[in-house]
Every structure is written in structure tokens, then in C-alpha cells.
Amino acid sequence: MEGADASAYVRTLRWLRNFWPAPLGIDGRERLRFIAGAVIGVLITALLSRWWAGDAASGPWMVASLGASAVLVFGMPSSPLAQPWPVLGGSTLSALVGALCSAVVPDPVISGALAVGLAIALMVPLRCLHPPGGAMALYVVLTAGDGLHLAVFPILFNVVILLIAAMVYNGLTGRRYPHPQRVAPRTHVAKGAFTASDVDAALAHYNQVLDVSRADLEGLLHLAGRAAFQRTLGDVRCADIMSKPPFAVEAGVSLKEAWTLMRSEQIKALPVVDMQRQVIGIVTVADFMRLANLDLHEGLGQRLRALVMGRSGQPTAVDQIMSHPVQVARTGQHAMDLVPLFSQGGHHHIPIVDEEDRLAGVITQTDLVRTLAVAVQGRAEDGMSAPPRAPRAQAAPAAQARP
């Protein structure tokens, strides 16, 4: 097969593949709920309609297009096309349009087509678009009976009974019906997240009728974005980004040694551990700054020097200025769980402990921001691939107090 023929063959196969429908994506329980609802709704409507018409009544007492309405109200109760006003208004209005066209245009071929077109033209601006409504308009034309009478009975009567059955059944089976079609705009929108106006702009650009409410569409987009974010960053654990082994000191270490270690290694916090390397506190640069004697006239460097070198009445060991208890996280914990601790809890350094509560590493705000930056860059470059691991800083064992 030559190149041009092969290309045409591939295009044909792709075109034919469009005729193969995608699965509905519902489980067996939802399928059973759907089927049972349609059976119950149509059965109740039929029984009441036949009773109302009476055995001696002439003319139809039920319309076949009601089966299509049942598919919508029981199978897709959240669809904009299945809400009570579209079902009621679309069906009844279309029947009246069919009656009018039948009276004005004698030829059923022309009046039938005209009735369907006019019904659609009215349903769209009146927000009552209902696919079986087109069938109602055509039904009235083909029946060639009293159009006004048909619009009231059986059409209006059938639709009202079906809607009552749908409201009760959907409510009992955990489906909201009527289903909300709009949501209140969010007052707080995260930077980079889409807003309601963005959804409106996308729908205007799409410019096609969607069988999903705008509220549900926005909700699905938010869920998809959350799932994508979770897939990209949700598998990153604290053990993947923590600095290890961490710098740490024991409680009895002098302030001078702790300060020297922090200065030499250019770190701003030191976890304080006991003999089993369990975290009992943390000492930071802020702790040194806070305890420096601010009443003295010396410069800040002189005050810190006086603190770490020792002065009568001043603290001399780490355990005297450390913060405790201290917030810790575990190695197997999701790194994204630390975001609220950093952004809202006021933490800057979080010690990471293993299954035996022993110090295993430290995560700083910089570590988490670096991880976010690398992950976002990876999503932009290779289509949301697995998140790259942030580089891990190497550290040293805990400094011990001298006897």
C-alpha cells in the first residue's frame, strides 16, 4: 500500500472509530437504580393516565415520547435537559406549537418539520430545551387531532405524573432532583486557579449545548485539577525531600557550640535530641535573637557574643532556650501535609522522625518550595510526569554535650 493510500486508510479508520461509543462510566448499582426508576415512573404514569381517561374514553391516554423523558429524569437527573421546567415547559410548549402548525399548514410533511424547528426556536430562549419536546410537536402534527386537547391530556398530565415520580424516586435513591444548575461564586480563589468567569469564557468559546449543568462542569474541573495536583505531588513523601542525616544537638550542649555549628553550616535551626535521638525541642536563630539583652547599648553582634560566651544570669545550654514541644512529621507522611504547617502554623523548620520516633531528617520551607518548583516545571515540560525528587542536603550527626 502506497503512502497516500495508507494515510487515507488510517484517516478512514479514525473516522469510523468515532461511531463506537464510549462506556457510560456507571457501575452496576447505578445502572439498576436507573432501570428501576424508569420502570416505576412509566408504570405509575401509565396506570394513573389510563385511570383518568377511563375505559370508554376515545383517543390516546399516553404518549410514546414519555419513555425518552423517563431516560433523562431517572438516568441523568443532573442534566439541564432533565430538570422539571425543561421537561414540563418543553413538552407542553412543543405540543402547542405542533397544534398551531397543524392548523396553519395542512400538509403534515411541511407542518411536522416546521413544528419541530419552531419548538426548538422557542425552547432555547425560554430555557426549557428538552429533546422529547421535538417528538411532542411532531406527535401532535401526525395525530391530526385536537392539538389543544392533546397538550392538556395526555401530554401535560403524563409529564406532571412522571415528574412527581422522578422527584420522589431520585430523592429516595440519593439523587438531588431538581438538581442545582448554578453555584454561588467563590469569594476566595487561589492564585493560578480558574474562576467562574473562566468557565463562562470557555463555554462561550465552545459554543455547543452541553448535557451537563454549568455548576457540575465547574465542579468536575475543580476535581480534575485537584486529582492532577495530587498525582503530581501527592506521592512525594517527607523522606524524599528532607535533609539527612540532620544536624542536631543534645540538650546539654553549650550555646557557644550550638551557635558555632549553626554559623559554620549556615543553618538556622537545630533539633534538640535525647540519648535515643528522639526530638525533645528545637533551637533557632530566632531563639538567640530573642534572648539577647536588648537593654544593653552594645551592637547586636556584641549582645549575641555575650549570650553565647556566657554572662552571669544568662542561659548557658541549649535546653535553656530551646522551643518545646516541637512540631514533627514522619518520614512516610505526604510532603503536601506540611504546607498548612508552613503557611499557617508559623513553622520554618520541621524535624522528621522515623517509625521509632528517632530524628531522621529536617524539612525547611526552602525544601518544600524547591519541591513545588521542580514539580511544576516538570508538569510544564513533559505533560505532568511523575514529580522529580528535590535534591537532598547532607548533614551531620548530633553534637553531644561534653561531660
C-alpha positions in Angstrom: 0.0 0.0 0.0 1.5 3.3 -1.1 1.9 6.3 1.3 -1.1 8.3 0.2 -3.4 5.2 0.3 -2.1 4.2 3.7 -2.8 7.8 5.0 -6.3 7.7 3.7 -6.8 4.3 5.2 -5.7 5.5 8.6 -8.0 8.6 8.4 -10.9 6.4 7.4 -10.3 4.1 10.4 -10.1 7.0 12.7 -13.4 8.4 11.3 -15.1 5.0 11.7 -13.9 4.8 15.3 -16.0 7.9 16.1 -19.1 5.7 15.6 -18.0 3.4 18.5 -19.5 4.9 21.7 -17.5 5.4 24.9 -18.7 3.5 28.0 -21.2 5.3 30.2 -18.9 5.1 33.3 -21.6 3.9 35.8 -21.5 0.9 38.0 -24.0 -1.9 38.3 -25.8 -0.3 41.2 -26.4 2.9 39.4 -27.5 1.0 36.3 -30.0 -0.9 38.4 -31.2 2.4 40.0 -31.7 3.9 36.6 -33.6 1.0 35.1 -35.8 0.6 38.2 -36.7 4.3 38.2 -37.7 4.3 34.6 -39.9 1.2 35.1 -41.6 2.6 38.2 -42.0 6.1 36.7 -43.6 4.9 33.4 -45.7 2.3 35.2 -47.2 4.9 37.7 -47.8 7.4 34.9 -49.5 4.8 32.7 -51.7 3.5 35.4 -52.9 6.9 36.5 -53.3 8.1 32.9 -55.4 5.1 31.9 -57.5 5.5 35.1 -58.0 9.2 34.4 -59.0 8.6 30.7 -61.5 5.8 31.7 -62.2 2.6 29.8 -64.7 4.3 27.5 -62.5 7.3 26.6 -61.5 7.7 23.0 -58.1 8.8 21.9 -54.6 8.2 23.3 -54.0 8.3 27.1 -50.2 8.2 26.9 -47.5 9.4 24.5 -44.6 7.3 23.5 -42.0 10.1 23.9 -42.6 9.9 27.6 -40.1 7.0 27.6 -37.4 9.3 26.4 -38.2 11.8 29.1 -38.0 8.9 31.6 -34.5 8.1 30.4 -33.5 11.7 31.2 -35.2 12.3 34.5 -34.2 8.9 36.0 -30.9 8.2 34.3 -29.5 11.8 34.1 -31.2 13.7 36.9 -28.4 16.3 37.0 -28.7 17.1 33.3 -30.0 20.6 32.3 -32.3 18.8 29.8 -33.9 16.7 32.5 -34.9 19.4 35.0 -38.6 19.9 35.8 -39.0 23.2 33.8 -37.5 21.8 30.6 -39.5 18.6 30.9 -42.8 20.4 31.6 -42.3 23.5 29.6 -40.5 21.9 26.7 -43.1 19.1 26.3 -46.2 21.3 26.7 -44.9 24.2 24.7 -43.9 21.9 21.8 -47.3 20.3 21.8 -48.9 23.7 21.5 -46.5 24.6 18.6 -47.4 21.4 16.9 -51.1 22.2 17.2 -50.6 25.6 15.8 -48.5 24.4 12.8 -51.0 21.6 12.1 -53.8 24.2 12.0 -52.0 26.7 9.7 -50.2 24.2 7.4 -52.4 21.4 6.1 -49.5 19.3 4.7 -48.2 17.1 7.6 -44.8 16.9 5.9 -44.2 20.6 6.0 -46.1 21.3 9.2 -44.2 18.5 11.0 -40.8 19.9 10.1 -41.9 23.4 10.8 -43.3 22.4 14.2 -40.0 20.7 15.3 -38.0 23.8 14.2 -40.3 26.3 15.9 -40.4 24.2 19.1 -36.6 24.3 19.3 -36.5 28.0 18.5 -38.8 28.7 21.5 -37.3 26.2 23.9 -33.8 27.6 23.7 -34.5 31.2 24.8 -37.1 30.0 27.3 -34.5 27.7 28.9 -36.7 24.7 28.5 -34.8 22.7 25.9 -36.0 19.1 26.2 -35.2 16.6 23.4 -38.5 14.7 23.7 -40.2 18.1 23.1 -39.4 17.8 19.4 -41.2 14.5 19.4 -44.2 16.1 21.1 -44.5 18.7 18.4 -44.3 16.1 15.7 -46.7 13.8 17.6 -49.4 16.4 17.6 -49.0 17.1 13.9 -49.1 13.4 12.9 -52.1 12.7 15.2 -54.2 15.3 13.4 -56.5 15.6 16.3 -57.4 18.4 18.7 -54.0 19.9 19.4 -55.1 21.9 22.5 -56.8 18.9 24.0 -53.7 16.7 23.4 -51.5 19.3 25.0 -53.5 19.1 28.2 -54.2 15.4 28.1 -52.4 13.1 27.7 -49.2 15.2 27.4 -49.4 17.6 30.3 -50.9 15.0 32.5 -48.3 12.4 31.6 -45.4 14.8 32.2 -46.7 16.0 35.6 -47.1 12.5 36.9 -43.7 11.5 35.6 -42.0 14.5 37.3 -43.6 13.8 40.7 -42.5 10.2 40.4 -38.9 11.3 39.5 -38.7 13.8 42.4 -39.7 11.1 44.9 -37.7 8.3 43.5 -34.5 10.3 42.9 -34.7 11.7 46.4 -35.1 8.2 47.9 -32.2 6.9 46.0 -29.7 9.7 46.8 -30.0 11.9 43.8 -30.9 15.6 44.1 -33.8 16.4 41.8 -34.3 19.1 40.8 -30.6 19.4 40.5 -28.9 22.9 41.2 -27.8 24.4 37.9 -25.7 27.2 39.2 -23.4 27.7 42.2 -22.5 30.8 44.2 -19.2 32.4 43.0 -16.3 31.7 45.3 -15.0 34.7 47.2 -11.5 33.3 47.7 -9.7 31.9 44.7 -6.2 30.6 44.9 -3.7 32.3 42.6 -3.5 30.3 39.4 -6.9 28.6 39.9 -9.6 29.2 37.4 -12.6 31.3 38.3 -16.3 31.2 37.4 -15.6 33.8 34.6 -13.0 31.5 33.2 -15.6 28.7 32.9 -18.0 31.1 31.3 -15.4 32.2 28.8 -14.6 28.5 27.9 -18.3 27.7 27.4 -18.7 30.7 25.2 -15.8 29.6 23.1 -17.1 26.0 22.9 -20.5 27.3 21.8 -22.3 24.0 21.9 -25.1 22.6 24.0 -23.7 20.5 26.9 -25.7 17.8 28.6 -24.2 18.8 31.9 -25.0 21.8 34.2 -22.6 24.6 34.4 -22.3 24.0 38.2 -21.5 20.4 37.7 -19.0 21.2 34.9 -17.1 23.7 37.2 -17.2 21.1 40.0 -15.7 18.4 37.7 -13.0 20.8 36.6 -12.0 21.5 40.2 -12.0 17.8 41.0 -9.9 17.1 37.9 -7.4 19.8 38.8 -7.2 18.5 42.4 -6.6 15.0 41.1 -3.9 16.2 38.8 -2.2 18.1 41.6 -2.5 15.1 43.8 -1.0 12.8 41.1 1.9 15.2 40.6 2.7 16.0 44.2 0.7 13.6 46.3 3.2 10.7 46.1 6.1 12.8 47.4 6.8 11.8 51.0 8.8 13.7 53.6 11.6 11.1 53.3 12.0 12.2 49.6 12.8 15.8 50.3 14.2 16.0 53.8 17.8 16.9 54.6 19.6 13.8 56.0 21.3 12.9 58.2 20.3 16.1 60.0 22.4 18.4 62.1 21.2 18.2 65.7 22.4 18.8 69.3 21.7 17.3 72.7 20.1 19.3 75.4 23.3 19.9 77.4 25.3 21.3 74.5 26.5 24.8 75.3 25.1 27.8 73.5 28.5 28.6 72.1 28.9 25.1 70.5 25.3 25.3 69.1 25.9 28.8 67.7 29.2 27.8 66.2 27.6 24.8 64.5 24.8 26.9 63.0 27.2 29.6 61.8 29.7 27.1 60.2 27.0 25.1 58.5 24.8 28.1 57.6 21.7 26.7 59.1 19.0 28.5 61.0 17.7 25.7 63.3 18.9 22.7 65.2 16.7 19.9 66.5 17.5 19.0 70.1 17.5 15.3 70.8 18.0 13.0 73.7 20.3 9.9 74.0 17.8 7.9 71.9 17.8 10.6 69.2 14.2 11.4 69.9 13.3 15.1 69.3 12.7 17.0 72.5 12.9 20.5 71.2 14.4 22.8 68.6 16.7 25.8 68.8 16.7 28.5 66.1 18.4 31.8 65.3 15.2 33.5 66.5 15.7 32.0 70.0 19.2 33.5 70.2 17.9 36.8 69.0 15.0 36.9 71.4 17.2 36.2 74.4 19.9 38.7 73.5 19.9 41.5 76.1 18.2 44.3 74.2 18.7 46.8 77.0 22.4 47.0 76.5 23.9 49.6 74.3 26.2 47.3 72.5 25.5 46.2 68.9 23.6 43.1 68.1 26.8 41.1 67.5 28.1 42.1 70.9 24.9 41.1 72.6 24.9 37.7 70.8 28.5 37.2 71.7 27.7 37.9 75.3 24.9 35.4 75.2 26.9 32.5 73.7 30.0 33.2 75.7 28.1 33.3 78.9 27.4 36.0 81.4 26.1 35.9 84.9 22.3 35.2 84.9 22.3 34.3 81.2 21.4 30.8 79.8 24.4 28.7 79.0 22.9 25.5 77.5 20.6 24.7 74.6 17.9 23.2 76.7 17.5 26.6 78.4 16.5 28.5 75.3 15.0 25.7 73.0 11.4 25.7 72.0 9.4 22.7 73.2 7.3 20.7 72.5 8.2 20.8 68.8 6.1 20.0 65.7 7.4 16.9 63.9 6.4 14.9 60.9 7.0 11.3 59.9 9.1 10.0 57.0 6.2 8.3 55.3 3.9 11.3 55.6 2.9 13.2 52.5 5.0 16.2 52.0 2.0 18.3 51.0 0.6 17.8 54.5 3.3 20.2 55.7 2.0 23.1 53.6 -0.5 24.3 56.3 2.2 24.0 58.9 4.5 26.3 57.0 1.9 28.7 55.6 -0.4 29.0 58.6 1.3 27.4 61.6 4.3 29.8 61.5 6.8 27.0 61.3 10.1 27.3 59.3 11.8 24.0 60.2 10.1 20.7 60.8 12.1 17.7 62.2 11.2 14.4 60.5 11.1 11.3 62.6 11.1 7.6 61.7 8.8 4.8 62.9 10.7 4.7 66.2 10.3 8.4 66.7 14.0 9.0 66.2 15.2 12.0 64.2 15.7 11.1 60.6 15.9 14.5 58.8 14.7 18.1 58.7 12.5 19.8 56.1 12.6 23.6 55.7 10.3 26.0 53.8 13.0 26.1 51.2 12.9 22.4 50.7 9.1 22.4 50.2 9.2 25.4 47.8 12.0 23.7 45.8 9.9 20.6 45.5 6.9 22.6 44.3 9.0 24.5 41.8 10.6 21.3 40.4 7.2 19.6 40.1 5.5 22.5 38.4 8.4 22.8 36.0 8.2 19.0 35.3 4.5 19.3 34.5 5.1 22.1 32.1 7.9 20.3 30.3 6.7 16.8 30.0 3.0 16.8 30.4 2.6 16.2 34.2 5.0 13.4 34.5 6.0 11.9 37.8 7.3 14.5 40.2 11.1 14.8 40.3 12.7 14.4 43.6 14.2 17.6 45.1 17.9 17.4 45.9 18.7 16.4 49.5 21.2 18.2 51.5 23.7 16.2 53.5 24.1 16.9 57.2 26.0 15.5 60.3 25.2 13.6 63.4 24.1 15.3 66.6 26.6 17.3 68.6 26.8 15.8 72.1 27.1 17.6 75.4 30.6 17.4 76.8 30.9 15.8 80.3 
